[in-house]
Amino acid sequence: MTGKLVISTRFSRDMRRQDSSADQERDVRAVLARTGIDTSGAVVVADEAESGTKADREKFELLKAMVGRDEVGILAVDDQSRLSRADNVFGFIQDPVYHGGRLISTGEGIDTVQKG
C-alpha cells in the first residue's frame, strides 16, 4: 500500500457525544483488522462538534489536502456521512480512488477495491 491509512471520524454539535469519535475509530479498526489490514500506524483525523453540512471544516480541509498530495493509501470511515453531508461529498469520496487510494466504509460494507 502506498500512502497512509487514514481513519476519519466526525460527530456533530447536535450529537454532543464526544466519545462518538472514539467509538467510530474503534469500530473501524476492528473491521479493518478482521480483513487483515494493519491499523497500528493509522492517522486519525477527527472532526469534533462539527456539522457535516459545512465544507470548510478544518479537519476536512486537512484530509482533502492529504488526498490531494497522494498521502492517503486507504481512507476508512464508519459511514460516508461521517466524512461530509455537504454537496461536495460525492466528488470527495471519489478523490482517494482517483489518486490511487482506496475508500472503505466499514459500517456500509463499501470497499472500492471490491467489485459491486
DSSP file (Angstrom, degrees, kcal/mol; ACC not computed):
  #  RESIDUE AA STRUCTURE BP1 BP2  ACC     N-H-->O    O-->H-N    N-H-->O    O-->H-N    TCO  KAPPA ALPHA  PHI   PSI    X-CA   Y-CA   Z-CA
    1    1 A M              0   0    0      0, 0.0     2,-0.4     0, 0.0    72,-0.1   0.000 360.0 360.0 360.0 128.5    0.0    0.0    0.0
    2    2 A T        +     0   0    0     98,-0.2    68,-0.0    71,-0.1    69,-0.0  -0.772 360.0  21.0 -94.2 147.3    1.3    3.4   -0.9
    3    3 A G  S    S-     0   0    0     -2,-0.4    69,-0.3    70,-0.1     2,-0.2  -0.132  96.9 -59.1  83.5 173.6    0.2    6.2    1.3
    4    4 A K  E     -a   72   0A   0     67,-3.5    69,-2.5    69,-0.1    70,-1.9  -0.495  40.5-114.3 -91.7 156.8   -1.1    6.2    4.8
    5    5 A L  E     -a   74   0A   0     68,-0.2    38,-2.8    36,-0.2     2,-0.5  -0.844  39.2-169.0 -83.8 122.1   -4.1    4.5    6.4
    6    6 A V  E     -ab  75  43A   0     68,-3.2    70,-3.2    -2,-0.6     2,-0.6  -0.970  12.3-161.0-119.7 126.5   -6.3    7.4    7.5
    7    7 A I  E     -ab  76  44A   0     36,-2.8    38,-2.6    -2,-0.5     2,-0.5  -0.931  12.1-160.4-104.5 122.4   -9.3    6.8    9.7
    8    8 A S  E     +ab  77  45A   0     68,-2.5    70,-0.5    -2,-0.6     2,-0.3  -0.894  13.5 173.9-107.8 130.4  -11.7    9.7    9.5
    9    9 A T  E     + b   0  46A   0     36,-2.2    38,-2.7    -2,-0.5     2,-0.3  -0.913   3.2 176.8-129.0 157.7  -14.3   10.3   12.3
   10   10 A R  E     - b   0  47A   0     -2,-0.3     2,-0.4    36,-0.2    38,-0.2  -0.952  10.9-174.8-158.6 139.6  -16.8   13.1   12.9
   11   11 A F  E     - b   0  48A   0     36,-1.8    39,-2.1    -2,-0.3    38,-0.8  -0.991  25.3-129.3-131.1 148.8  -19.5   13.9   15.4
   12   12 A S     >  -     0   0    0     -2,-0.4     4,-1.6    37,-0.3     3,-0.4  -0.406  23.1-110.3 -92.6 166.9  -21.8   16.9   15.1
   13   13 A R  T  4 S+     0   0    0      1,-0.2    -1,-0.1     2,-0.2    38,-0.0   0.875 118.4  58.4 -59.2 -37.9  -22.6   19.6   17.6
   14   14 A D  T  4 S+     0   0    0      1,-0.2    -1,-0.2     2,-0.1    37,-0.0   0.848 103.4  51.8 -63.5 -33.9  -26.1   18.2   17.8
   15   15 A M  T  4 S-     0   0    0     -3,-0.4    -1,-0.2     1,-0.1    -2,-0.2   0.897  78.2-174.2 -71.6 -41.2  -24.9   14.7   18.8
   16   16 A R     <  +     0   0    0     -4,-1.6     2,-0.7     1,-0.2     3,-0.1   0.701  37.6 127.8  53.0  26.1  -22.8   16.1   21.7
   17   17 A R    >   -     0   0    0     -5,-0.3     3,-2.2     1,-0.1     4,-0.4  -0.863  38.2-172.9-109.6  96.5  -21.2   12.7   22.4
   18   18 A Q  T >> S+     0   0    0     -2,-0.7     3,-0.8     1,-0.3     4,-0.6   0.773  83.1  62.6 -62.7 -25.7  -17.5   13.3   22.5
   19   19 A D  H 3> S+     0   0    0      1,-0.2     4,-2.6     2,-0.2    -1,-0.3   0.576  80.6  87.4 -75.5  -6.0  -16.9    9.6   22.8
   20   20 A S  H <> S+     0   0    0     -3,-2.2     4,-2.7     1,-0.2    -1,-0.2   0.894  85.9  50.7 -59.1 -41.5  -18.5    9.1   19.4
   21   21 A S  H <> S+     0   0    0     -3,-0.8     4,-2.6    -4,-0.4    -1,-0.2   0.920 111.4  47.6 -63.3 -42.9  -15.3    9.7   17.6
   22   22 A A  H  X S+     0   0    0     -4,-0.6     4,-2.6     2,-0.2    -2,-0.2   0.890 111.6  51.2 -64.7 -38.8  -13.5    7.1   19.7
   23   23 A D  H  X S+     0   0    0     -4,-2.6     4,-2.5     2,-0.2    -2,-0.2   0.930 111.3  47.4 -62.2 -45.9  -16.4    4.7   19.1
   24   24 A Q  H  X S+     0   0    0     -4,-2.7     4,-2.6     2,-0.2     5,-0.2   0.932 112.8  48.8 -61.2 -46.3  -16.2    5.2   15.4
   25   25 A E  H  X S+     0   0    0     -4,-2.6     4,-2.7     1,-0.2     5,-0.2   0.927 111.9  48.7 -60.6 -45.9  -12.4    4.8   15.4
   26   26 A R  H  X S+     0   0    0     -4,-2.6     4,-2.2     1,-0.2    -1,-0.2   0.920 112.7  47.9 -60.6 -45.0  -12.6    1.6   17.5
   27   27 A D  H  X S+     0   0    0     -4,-2.5     4,-2.1     2,-0.2    -1,-0.2   0.913 112.8  48.0 -64.0 -42.9  -15.3    0.1   15.2
   28   28 A V  H  X S+     0   0    0     -4,-2.6     4,-2.7     1,-0.2     5,-0.2   0.935 111.5  50.0 -63.9 -46.5  -13.3    0.9   12.0
   29   29 A R  H  X S+     0   0    0     -4,-2.7     4,-2.5    -5,-0.2    -1,-0.2   0.897 109.7  52.0 -58.8 -40.9  -10.1   -0.5   13.5
   30   30 A A  H  X S+     0   0    0     -4,-2.2     4,-1.8    -5,-0.2    -1,-0.2   0.922 112.1  44.5 -64.2 -44.4  -11.9   -3.7   14.4
   31   31 A V  H  X S+     0   0    0     -4,-2.1     4,-1.1     2,-0.2    -2,-0.2   0.927 114.2  49.4 -66.8 -44.0  -13.4   -4.2   10.9
   32   32 A L  H ><>S+     0   0    0     -4,-2.7     5,-2.6     1,-0.2     3,-0.6   0.911 109.2  52.5 -61.5 -41.9  -10.1   -3.4    9.2
   33   33 A A  H ><5S+     0   0    0     -4,-2.5     3,-1.5     1,-0.2    -1,-0.2   0.893 105.4  55.0 -61.5 -39.3   -8.3   -5.9   11.5
   34   34 A R  H 3<5S+     0   0    0     -4,-1.8    -1,-0.2     1,-0.3    -2,-0.2   0.762 107.7  50.5 -65.4 -23.4  -10.7   -8.6   10.6
   35   35 A T  T <<5S-     0   0    0     -4,-1.1    -1,-0.3    -3,-0.6    -2,-0.2   0.372 124.8-103.2 -95.1   4.9   -9.9   -8.0    6.9
   36   36 A G  T < 5S+     0   0    0     -3,-1.5     2,-0.6     1,-0.3    -3,-0.2   0.597  74.0 140.5  89.5  11.3   -6.2   -8.2    7.5
   37   37 A I      < -     0   0    0     -5,-2.6     2,-0.5    -6,-0.2    -1,-0.3  -0.795  50.7-132.0 -92.6 123.8   -5.4   -4.5    7.4
   38   38 A D        -     0   0    0     -2,-0.6     3,-0.3     1,-0.1   -33,-0.1  -0.617  24.5-179.4 -74.9 120.7   -2.8   -3.4   10.0
   39   39 A T    >   +     0   0    0     -2,-0.5     3,-1.7     1,-0.2    -1,-0.1   0.338  51.8 103.9-102.5   5.5   -4.2   -0.3   11.7
   40   40 A S  T 3  S+     0   0    0      1,-0.3    -1,-0.2   -11,-0.1    -2,-0.0   0.812  87.2  39.3 -62.9 -30.5   -1.2    0.2   14.1
   41   41 A G  T 3  S+     0   0    0     -3,-0.3    -1,-0.3     2,-0.1   -36,-0.2   0.190  86.5 140.5-102.5  17.4    0.2    3.1   12.0
   42   42 A A    <   -     0   0    0     -3,-1.7     2,-0.5   -38,-0.1   -36,-0.2  -0.279  47.1-138.1 -65.5 143.5   -3.1    4.7   11.2
   43   43 A V  E     -b    6   0A   0    -38,-2.8   -36,-2.8     2,-0.0     2,-0.5  -0.884  18.0-149.1 -96.4 130.1   -3.5    8.5   11.2
   44   44 A V  E     -b    7   0A   0     -2,-0.5     2,-0.6   -38,-0.2   -36,-0.2  -0.904  11.6-169.9-106.8 125.1   -6.8    9.6   12.8
   45   45 A V  E     -b    8   0A   0    -38,-2.6   -36,-2.2    -2,-0.5     2,-0.6  -0.947  14.3-173.4-113.0 109.7   -8.5   12.8   11.5
   46   46 A A  E     -b    9   0A   0     -2,-0.6     2,-0.7   -38,-0.2   -36,-0.2  -0.913  17.8-161.3-115.8 118.3  -11.3   13.6   13.9
   47   47 A D  E     -b   10   0A   0    -38,-2.7   -36,-1.8    -2,-0.6     2,-0.5  -0.863  20.5-164.6 -89.9 118.3  -13.8   16.4   13.3
   48   48 A E  E     -b   11   0A   0     -2,-0.7   -36,-0.1     1,-0.2     3,-0.1  -0.927  64.3  -6.6-115.8 128.8  -15.3   17.1   16.7
   49   49 A A  S    S+     0   0    0    -38,-0.8     2,-0.4    -2,-0.5   -37,-0.3   0.877  98.1 135.7  59.1  42.2  -18.6   19.0   17.2
   50   50 A E        -     0   0    0    -39,-2.1     2,-0.3    -3,-0.3    -1,-0.2  -0.972  57.2-122.8-122.4 133.1  -18.6   19.9   13.5
   51   51 A S    >   -     0   0    0     -2,-0.4     3,-1.4   -39,-0.2     6,-0.1  -0.538  13.2-140.4 -71.5 134.1  -21.7   19.8   11.3
   52   52 A G  T 3  S+     0   0    0     -2,-0.3    33,-3.4     1,-0.3    34,-0.9   0.595  98.1  70.2 -71.4  -9.8  -21.2   17.6    8.3
   53   53 A T  T 3  S+     0   0    0     32,-0.2     2,-0.5    31,-0.2    -1,-0.3   0.633  80.7  89.1 -81.4 -12.7  -23.0   20.2    6.1
   54   54 A K    <   -     0   0    0     -3,-1.4     3,-0.4     1,-0.1    32,-0.2  -0.740  55.9-171.1 -85.5 126.2  -20.1   22.5    6.5
   55   55 A A  S    S+     0   0    0     -2,-0.5    -1,-0.1     1,-0.2    -3,-0.0   0.618  78.3  66.3 -88.5 -13.8  -17.5   22.0    3.7
   56   56 A D        +     0   0    0      4,-0.1     2,-0.2     5,-0.0    -1,-0.2  -0.081  65.9 143.1-103.0  35.0  -14.9   24.4    5.3
   57   57 A R     >  -     0   0    0     -3,-0.4     4,-2.5     1,-0.1     5,-0.2  -0.539  55.1-128.1 -73.2 139.5  -14.2   22.3    8.4
   58   58 A E  H  > S+     0   0    0      1,-0.2     4,-2.0    -2,-0.2    -1,-0.1   0.911 107.2  43.3 -56.4 -48.5  -10.5   22.4    9.5
   59   59 A K  H  > S+     0   0    0      2,-0.2     4,-2.3     1,-0.2    -1,-0.2   0.843 112.7  52.7 -71.3 -32.7  -10.0   18.7    9.7
   60   60 A F  H  > S+     0   0    0      2,-0.2     4,-2.6     1,-0.2    -1,-0.2   0.895 108.9  50.5 -67.5 -39.0  -11.9   18.0    6.5
   61   61 A E  H  X S+     0   0    0     -4,-2.5     4,-2.3     2,-0.2    -2,-0.2   0.898 109.8  50.9 -63.3 -40.9   -9.7   20.6    4.7
   62   62 A L  H  X S+     0   0    0     -4,-2.0     4,-2.3    -5,-0.2    -2,-0.2   0.925 110.7  48.7 -60.6 -45.5   -6.6   18.7    6.2
   63   63 A L  H  X S+     0   0    0     -4,-2.3     4,-2.3     1,-0.2    -2,-0.2   0.912 110.2  50.7 -62.6 -44.0   -8.0   15.4    4.8
   64   64 A K  H  X S+     0   0    0     -4,-2.6     4,-2.6     1,-0.2    -1,-0.2   0.905 110.6  50.1 -60.5 -41.2   -8.6   16.9    1.4
   65   65 A A  H  X S+     0   0    0     -4,-2.3     4,-1.6     2,-0.2    -2,-0.2   0.905 109.2  51.1 -65.0 -41.4   -5.1   18.3    1.3
   66   66 A M  H  <>S+     0   0    0     -4,-2.3     5,-2.7     2,-0.2     6,-0.5   0.915 112.0  46.9 -61.5 -43.2   -3.6   14.9    2.3
   67   67 A V  H ><5S+     0   0    0     -4,-2.3     3,-1.8     1,-0.2    -2,-0.2   0.924 110.2  53.4 -63.4 -44.4   -5.6   13.2   -0.5
   68   68 A G  H 3<5S+     0   0    0     -4,-2.6    -1,-0.2     1,-0.3    -2,-0.2   0.779 108.0  50.3 -62.1 -27.9   -4.5   15.9   -3.0
   69   69 A R  T 3<5S-     0   0    0     -4,-1.6    -1,-0.3    -3,-0.1    -2,-0.2   0.256 115.6-116.1 -93.0  11.2   -0.9   15.2   -2.1
   70   70 A D  T < 5S+     0   0    0     -3,-1.8    -3,-0.2    -5,-0.1    -2,-0.1   0.818  77.1 130.5  58.8  33.9   -1.3   11.5   -2.6
   71   71 A E      < +     0   0    0     -5,-2.7   -67,-3.5    -6,-0.2     2,-0.6   0.544  47.6  83.2 -90.7  -8.9   -0.6   10.8    1.1
   72   72 A V  E     +a    4   0A   0     -6,-0.5     3,-0.2   -69,-0.3   -67,-0.2  -0.864  40.7 167.1-106.4 115.7   -3.7    8.6    1.6
   73   73 A G  E    S+     0   0A   0    -69,-2.5    29,-1.2    -2,-0.6     2,-0.4   0.868  80.0  14.3 -86.8 -44.9   -3.5    4.9    0.7
   74   74 A I  E     -ac   5 102A   0    -70,-1.9   -68,-3.2    27,-0.2     2,-0.6  -0.998  64.0-163.1-132.4 128.5   -6.7    3.9    2.5
   75   75 A L  E     -ac   6 103A   0     27,-3.1    29,-2.8    -2,-0.4     2,-0.4  -0.962  18.7-171.7-108.1 117.6   -9.3    6.3    3.7
   76   76 A A  E     +ac   7 104A   0    -70,-3.2   -68,-2.5    -2,-0.6     2,-0.3  -0.927  10.3 167.5-118.4 134.6  -11.5    4.4    6.2
   77   77 A V  E     -ac   8 105A   0     27,-2.6    29,-2.4    -2,-0.4    30,-0.4  -0.925  40.7-130.1-136.0 160.3  -14.7    5.7    7.8
   78   78 A D  S    S-     0   0    0    -70,-0.5    29,-1.5     1,-0.3     2,-0.3   0.840  98.2  -2.2 -75.5 -35.5  -17.5    4.1    9.8
   79   79 A D    >   -     0   0    0     28,-0.2     3,-2.1    27,-0.1     4,-0.5  -0.978  69.8-120.2-155.8 142.7  -20.1    5.7    7.5
   80   80 A Q  G >> S+     0   0    0     -2,-0.3     3,-1.5     1,-0.3     4,-1.4   0.821 111.2  65.8 -58.2 -30.8  -19.7    8.0    4.5
   81   81 A S  G 34 S+     0   0    0      1,-0.3    -1,-0.3     2,-0.2     8,-0.0   0.703  88.9  67.5 -66.3 -17.2  -21.8   10.7    6.3
   82   82 A R  G <4 S+     0   0    0     -3,-2.1    -1,-0.3     1,-0.2    -2,-0.2   0.753 100.1  50.7 -73.2 -22.9  -19.0   10.9    8.8
   83   83 A L  T <4 S-     0   0    0     -3,-1.5     2,-0.3    -4,-0.5    -2,-0.2   0.960 129.7 -38.1 -72.3 -55.6  -16.9   12.4    6.0
   84   84 A S     <  -     0   0    0     -4,-1.4    -1,-0.3     1,-0.1   -31,-0.2  -0.980  28.6-161.4-167.8 152.6  -19.4   15.0    4.9
   85   85 A R        +     0   0    0    -33,-3.4   -32,-0.2    -2,-0.3   -30,-0.1   0.192  67.0 109.9-118.2   8.0  -23.0   15.7    4.4
   86   86 A A  S >  S-     0   0    0    -34,-0.9     3,-1.7   -32,-0.2     4,-0.2  -0.242  88.4 -97.9 -80.6 171.4  -22.3   18.7    2.2
   87   87 A D  T 3  S+     0   0    0      1,-0.3     3,-0.4   -34,-0.2     4,-0.3   0.731 119.3  61.8 -61.1 -23.5  -22.8   18.9   -1.6
   88   88 A N  T 3> S+     0   0    0      1,-0.2     4,-2.3     2,-0.1    -1,-0.3   0.467  74.5  96.6 -84.4  -1.2  -19.1   18.1   -2.2
   89   89 A V  H <> S+     0   0    0     -3,-1.7     4,-2.6     1,-0.2    -1,-0.2   0.881  79.0  52.5 -63.2 -41.5  -19.2   14.7   -0.6
   90   90 A F  H  > S+     0   0    0     -3,-0.4     4,-1.2    -4,-0.2    -1,-0.2   0.933 113.0  44.5 -62.1 -45.4  -19.7   12.6   -3.7
   91   91 A G  H  > S+     0   0    0     -4,-0.3     4,-1.0     1,-0.2     3,-0.3   0.901 113.6  50.8 -63.5 -40.8  -16.8   14.2   -5.5
   92   92 A F  H >< S+     0   0    0     -4,-2.3     3,-0.6     1,-0.2    -2,-0.2   0.890 103.6  57.9 -66.8 -37.7  -14.6   13.9   -2.4
   93   93 A I  H 3< S+     0   0    0     -4,-2.6     4,-0.5     1,-0.2    -1,-0.2   0.836 108.1  48.4 -60.4 -32.1  -15.4   10.2   -2.0
   94   94 A Q  H 3X S+     0   0    0     -4,-1.2     4,-2.5    -3,-0.3    -1,-0.2   0.739  94.5  78.4 -78.2 -23.5  -14.1    9.6   -5.5
   95   95 A D  H <X S+     0   0    0     -4,-1.0     4,-2.1    -3,-0.6     6,-0.2   0.894  88.9  50.6 -58.4 -47.8  -10.9   11.6   -4.9
   96   96 A P  H  4>S+     0   0    0      0, 0.0     5,-3.4     0, 0.0    -1,-0.2   0.910 114.1  46.5 -59.0 -38.9   -8.9    9.0   -2.9
   97   97 A V  H >45S+     0   0    0     -4,-0.5     3,-1.9     3,-0.2    -2,-0.2   0.919 109.8  53.1 -67.6 -43.9   -9.6    6.3   -5.6
   98   98 A Y  H 3<5S+     0   0    0     -4,-2.5    -1,-0.2     1,-0.3    -3,-0.2   0.857 107.4  53.2 -57.9 -35.9   -8.7    8.8   -8.3
   99   99 A H  T 3<5S-     0   0    0     -4,-2.1    -1,-0.3    -5,-0.2    -2,-0.2   0.215 130.6 -94.6 -87.3  15.8   -5.3    9.4   -6.6
  100  100 A G  T < 5S+     0   0    0     -3,-1.9    -3,-0.2     1,-0.2   -98,-0.2   0.564  90.1 114.1  87.8   8.9   -4.6    5.6   -6.4
  101  101 A G      < -     0   0    0     -5,-3.4     2,-0.4    -6,-0.2   -27,-0.2  -0.105  59.5-116.1 -99.5-161.2   -6.0    5.0   -3.0
  102  102 A R  E     -c   74   0A   0    -29,-1.2   -27,-3.1    -3,-0.1     2,-0.5  -0.994  10.5-148.2-143.2 140.3   -8.9    3.1   -1.5
  103  103 A L  E     -c   75   0A   0     -2,-0.4     9,-2.2   -29,-0.2     2,-0.5  -0.959  14.9-175.6-113.9 129.4  -12.0    4.1    0.3
  104  104 A I  E     -cD  76 111A   0    -29,-2.8   -27,-2.6    -2,-0.5     2,-0.7  -0.990  11.6-172.0-125.4 125.0  -13.5    1.8    2.9
  105  105 A S  E >>> -cD  77 110A   0      5,-2.4     5,-2.0    -2,-0.5     4,-1.0  -0.907   9.0-170.6-111.9  99.5  -16.8    2.5    4.7
  106  106 A T  T 345S+     0   0    0    -29,-2.4     3,-0.3    -2,-0.7   -28,-0.2   0.854  80.5  51.0 -65.1 -38.6  -16.9   -0.2    7.3
  107  107 A G  T 345S+     0   0    0    -29,-1.5    -1,-0.3   -30,-0.4   -28,-0.2   0.751 117.3  40.0 -71.1 -23.5  -20.5    0.3    8.5
  108  108 A E  T <45S-     0   0    0     -3,-0.7    -1,-0.2   -30,-0.2    -2,-0.2   0.472 107.7-120.2-103.8  -5.0  -21.8    0.2    5.0
  109  109 A G  T  <5 +     0   0    0     -4,-1.0     2,-0.5    -3,-0.3    -3,-0.2   0.809  60.2 150.0  71.1  29.3  -19.7   -2.6    3.7
  110  110 A I  E   < +D  105   0A   0     -5,-2.0    -5,-2.4     3,-0.0     2,-0.3  -0.833  15.1 163.4 -99.9 130.7  -18.1   -0.4    1.0
  111  111 A D  E >   -D  104   0A   0     -2,-0.5     3,-2.3    -7,-0.2    -7,-0.2  -0.912  29.7-148.4-144.9 115.9  -14.6   -1.1   -0.2
  112  112 A T  T 3  S+     0   0    0     -9,-2.2    -8,-0.1    -2,-0.3     4,-0.1   0.584  95.3  62.0 -68.0  -8.8  -13.6    0.4   -3.5
  113  113 A V  T 3  S+     0   0    0    -10,-0.2     2,-0.4     2,-0.1    -1,-0.3   0.546  92.5  79.5 -90.0  -5.8  -11.2   -2.4   -4.4
  114  114 A Q  S <  S-     0   0    0     -3,-2.3    -3,-0.2     1,-0.0     2,-0.1  -0.811  85.6-117.2-100.6 141.7  -14.1   -4.9   -4.4
  115  115 A K              0   0    0     -2,-0.4    -2,-0.1     1,-0.2    -4,-0.0  -0.410 360.0 360.0 -73.1 149.5  -16.5   -5.2   -7.4
  116  116 A G              0   0    0     -2,-0.1    -1,-0.2    -4,-0.1    -4,-0.1   0.437 360.0 360.0 103.9 360.0  -20.1   -4.4   -7.0
